[in-house]
Amino acid sequence: AQSVTQLDSQVPVFEEAPVELRCNYSSSVSVYLFWYVQYPNQGLQLLLKYLSGSTLVKGINGFEAEFNKSQTSFHLRKPSVHISDTAEYFCAVEASGAGSYQLTFGKGTKLSVIP
Amino acid sequence: EPEVTQTPSHQVTQMGQEVILRCVPISNHLYFYWYRQILGQKVEFLVSFYNNEISEKSEIFDDQFSVERPDGSNFTLKIRSTKLEDSAMYFCASSVPSGRGNEQYFGPGTRLTVT
């Protein structure tokens, strides 16, 4: 079984400041890793994903994440946030297994960008 | 851009009543999913559906739940006799099975309130 821990439930940050949203996972098999974002009254939208290869993954809206296998982490970063980045961010994993595409999510981190 | 839609956005029902939550996946997608998020908790996988049958389900998805694709466009989740603990946001998702690490496209959710 897999599990995902998002260490911060809420992160306030000033506009144009950098931000890091933390995600750790636990799995006995290899995984694929995702970050989704949910804006108010909208569905979850994929920000980026790690499947294999380079451990630094770039996504939409200037976000990036780094896969660290030894620390089982996949932290999300942005060097300079905007008001429009205010949203809830979810880390998720998809485990290997024949025909299994289910995602296991963390509890989410609410990012509040302060003007 | 194609998107997953869900109706209704908010459903209020009395305990013991049957509810049907509706979803229209993206038209060329072949895998369909239901997830739920109880307030303050993680997004949890319920069920996946492919080729007109359930491909995977979680332990949450007991006999009170069923899914159906009644026509070529809709995908429904039925709860036969709702309980207070079924109150949650229910998300529908769809994906194209192109291998591992498929992006799942999520709808905006239906908030179910059981009184």
Chai-1 contact restraints between the chains, C-beta under 6 A:
chainA,res_idxA,chainB,res_idxB,connection_type,confidence,min_distance_angstrom,max_distance_angstrom,comment,restraint_id
A,Y32,B,G101,contact,1.0,0.0,6.0,A-B,restraint_1
A,Q42,B,P108,contact,1.0,0.0,6.0,A-B,restraint_2
A,G43,B,F106,contact,1.0,0.0,6.0,A-B,restraint_3
A,G43,B,G107,contact,1.0,0.0,6.0,A-B,restraint_4
A,G43,B,P108,contact,1.0,0.0,6.0,A-B,restraint_5
A,L44,B,F106,contact,1.0,0.0,6.0,A-B,restraint_6
A,L46,B,E103,contact,1.0,0.0,6.0,A-B,restraint_7
A,K49,B,G101,contact,1.0,0.0,6.0,A-B,restraint_8
A,L51,B,G101,contact,1.0,0.0,6.0,A-B,restraint_9
A,G99,B,S55,contact,1.0,0.0,6.0,A-B,restraint_10
A,Q102,B,F45,contact,1.0,0.0,6.0,A-B,restraint_11
A,Q102,B,E56,contact,1.0,0.0,6.0,A-B,restraint_12
A,F105,B,K42,contact,1.0,0.0,6.0,A-B,restraint_13
A,F105,B,V43,contact,1.0,0.0,6.0,A-B,restraint_14
A,K107,B,K42,contact,1.0,0.0,6.0,A-B,restraint_15
